[in-house]
Amino acid sequence: MTTRVVPTTLIPDTPDGILDYLVARTSDTIGRKVELSDAVVVAEVEESGGHSLAVRPEDATVLGPWLSGEAGAAPHIMVYRTRARVEEWLWPPHPTGNKTNTIEIVYVPRWDKQDRDLLPLFNVHDRGLLFLRRLPDGRPYASYLSDGLSSYQLAAGETAIHSLSPDAETAEDLVKAVSWYASVPSDNPQRRRQQLIEAVAAAHDQSVNGAIVRLAIRELAECRAPGAAELFTSLLAQSAGETRVPLILGLWLLGERQAAHDALEQDLRSGREAFLASWGLRPSTSEAGEPSAVLFGPDPTVVKAAP
């Protein structure tokens, strides 16, 4: 059995403290994931595994940090390759320089680093959403990698494929949200703002993708779009579902502190323990066992909320 240790942090048990914490927990939006990626695809894993490659003697010195085992007459590096068949390119919508629908995810671990065992694991026939960055240029081991395929690694903050198994509704929503985000113009601020507002205004439509609504709320808040505060306030008065917290945080980011305080305190009054527990937050106590004015919960730099 594998035990995962999640770092924790302390936050003030105040509306300001809770709101700042939730803003940090929800900062890893779909938009940010896309912007940190060179490619976002839906793909199926066809082959995955690692193998050892002998290093040419003249390369042994420069490849020192990547050498596995003792460097002797025939030092080696470990190359982990995952070949995936791309079903759909979501970002960029029309990738350039890619002549094939097959990509390769490649890792050559540095054995002098403590994180050497944190390689992403892929299983054959895994199908899902991948946020990718191109394999960095100029690596000393580049000549040992196969030619002819586009080589990538997972984008910053990504640790695995987002499964698209039949019961993985969240990943399906992510796919739709990425496609929607790619369609929102980045070179026309007025049109972009209008599309974001239209997405948020449809929040109460049951057929609307919740991931798109949450993304649009955050985008409008972070760019401090005119009219966003009024829209959020109006929707919040009618909201009781999964968009409620994003709307509260949107008001907080817009500087509407009192409105955000009031909405949060209303939620806490109707079920404080359940609300805090839903975010993994717990009251802290002093050495004498007395309640303190702080909460503890998952470190927001490590544990992110669903986009």
N, C-alpha and C positions, 0 to 999 in steps of 0.2 A: 504494500500500500504506500502511495506517495502522499506526503503531507506538504501542503503549500503554505508557507508562512507569508502572511500579508502584513506589510508595515502599517502601523496605525499612527494617528496624529490626534492632538488635542485641539478643540476649538471652543471659543467662548459660548456658553449657553445663553445666548442673546439672539434676537432677530438678526442683527447685523452679522454675528458670527456664523449663524446657520446659513444665511443667504450667501455670504462670501464663500462658504464651503461648497454649497450646492452649485454655485457658478463655476467653481474649479472642477467639480466632479463632472459637469456636463460640457466642459470646454472642447472635448474631442468630437466635434460635430462631423457630419458627413462631408460638409463643405471643406473643413480643415483636412480630413482624410484625403479627399480628392486633390486638394492643392498641394499636399505633400507627396503625391504620387505622380510618377511618369506614365503609368498605365493602370487602368482599372478594368478588369475583365471577369467574365464568367467562363470558367474552364473546368475541365475534368482531368484529374491526374492519370497519366498513362503508365508512368514508370518513375520509381523513386528509389534511391539507394546511394551508398557511399562506397568509394573504392580508393585504394592507395596508388599513387603514381610516383614512380621513381623520378628523382630530380637530377638534371644534368649537373655534373660536378661544377661547371662554371657558374651555375645559378645558386649553389648551396649557400653562399654567404648572404646574398640579398634576400633569400627566402628563409633565412634563419628563424624568424618569429612564427613561420607557418610549418616548420618541419615537425613531423610527428616521430617521437622516439628519439633515440640517440643518433646524432648525425655521424654517419660512418662513411664507408666507401660508396654506399648507395642510399643516401637519405631520401625520404619520401614526404609527400604532402597528402593529406586526405581531402578528397573532393566529393562533396555531396551534391548530387544532381537530381532534380525533379523535372520530368518532362510532362507538360500539360497541353492538352488540345483546347484551344480557345473557341468557345461557342459564340461569344459576343464581346466586341470591344465597346466598352461603355465610355471610357475616357483615355485619351482624347477621342472624340467621336469618329474621326478618320485618321488613325495613326499613320505617320509617314515612316518610310524606311522599313516597313515590315512586309515581307513578301510571303509569309507563311502564317498559318493559323496554329502553329506549334511554337511554344515558348519553353525556355528552360530557366528554372530557378536554381541558382548555383551559390553554394557556400563553401569557402575554404577557410576553416577555422584557424585562428591564431592560438597556438598551444601555450603561449606565455601569458594569456589573459584568463582572469577568473571566470569570465562568462563563456568559456569555451563549450560548456555543456548546454547552452541555451539555444541550440539549433532548432528551428521549426521542424515539426514532424509531419510528413505527408504520407497518406496511404493510397495505394492504387485504387482507382475508381472513386476517390473523393471528388465530389463535384461541388463547386461553390464560387463565392465572390473573392477575388484577390486584389488587394491594393499593393501595387508594385513600384519599385524604383529600379532604374537601369543599373546594371552592375557597374560600379565605378571604373572609370578608365584608368589606364596606367598602372594597374596592379602588377607586381612582379610575377605573379603566377598566370597572367593572362594568356601566355603562349601555350599553357597546359590545358586550356579549356577547349571544348569542341567548337568548331566553326559552323556557320550556316544557320544558327538559331539565334533569336533575340534572347539575351541573357538578362535576368532580373534577380532581385532579392525582394523580400517583403519591405514595404514602405515603413518609415519610422513609426514606432508605436504598434505595429502589427506583429502578431505572434503566430498566426495560424490562418488557414482558409476559413471563410465564413460559410458553413455548410448550407447547401441547398437541398437537403433531404426533404421528402414530402411533408414532414411535420415541422420544418424550420421556417415558420411564417416570418420571423424577424429578418432573416436574410433575404427573403423575397421582397420585403418592404425596402431593404437597403438597396437592392438592385433597382427598383423603381425610383427610389430617391436619387441615386447616382445619375440615372438617365435623365431625370427631371433637372437636376442641378446642371448637367452638361448642356441642357437646352436653354438655360437662363443666360441671356446675353451679358457678357462682362465688359463690352465696349460701349454700352449704352446705359448709363446710370439711371435714366428716367424709366426706360422700359424694364430694366432689371428690378427697380423698386416697385413698379406696378405689378410685375409678376409675383413678387414676394408678397405684396399686400393681398393679391387675389388668392394666393395659396392659404394665407392665414385667415382671411375672411371666410373661407370654406371649412373652417375647423369643425363645425358642428354637422357637416355632411358625413354620414356614416360610411360612405363609399370612398372618402378621401383618405389617402395614405397618411397615417399619423406621423411617420418619419419625415415626410415632406413638410408637414405643418410645423413640426418642431424645428426643423432646419430653417424654414422661412422666418419663424419668430426670432430665432437667435441672430440670423443675418440682419434683419431689420433693426434689432436692438443694438448690435455691435456697430452698425453704420449710422446709428442715431437718426433713422429716417424720419422726416417730417410726418406727423400724423400717426406714428406708430404707438405712442403712449395712449392716445384716445382710442385707437382700435383695440389695443390690449385690454384697456380698462373696460370697454364695452363687452368684449368677449368673456372676460373674467367674471363678470356679473352673471353670466349664464353657464359658466363652465363648472363641471364636476368630474371630468374625466382626466385622461392622461395628458391633456394639454394645459391643465391648470398650473402645475409647477413651472413649465416653460414660460407661461405668460407672466407669472409672478417674477421669475428671474429676468424676463425681458424688461419689466418695469424697473427692477432694481438696476439693471445695466443702463437704462435710460436716465437714471437719476431720480426716478419717482419713488423716493425712499418710503414716504409715509404710506402710499398706496400698496407697496410691496409688503411693508410691515403689517398693515391691516389684514391683507389677504393671508399672509403666513400665520398670523396669530389666530385667524378664524379656523384655519386647518388644524392648528395645534389644539385649539379648544375642543374641536370635535373628535379628536383622537390623537393626542400627543404621542403616546408610546408607540402606536401603530405607525404613525408618520415617521418618527425617528428610526424605528426598526426597519422600515422599508429602505432606508439609506445606510443601514448598518451602524447607526449611531446609538450610543449607550451613555447613560449618566455616569459620571466619575465620582468617586468618594475619596475622602481624606484618609489618612492613616488611622484615624479614630473611627472610621466607618461612617462619617457624616457626609451628606451630599455636598458636592462642591459646585462651583459655578462654571464647570466645564463639561464638555461631552468628549467622548473619544470614539473614533471610527476609522475606517480604511483611509490610508493616505491617498488624497485625490490625484497625486502625480503617478500613482501606480494603478489604482482601481478607478476605472472610468464607468460612467453610466452608459446605458444603451443610447445610441445616437437618436 
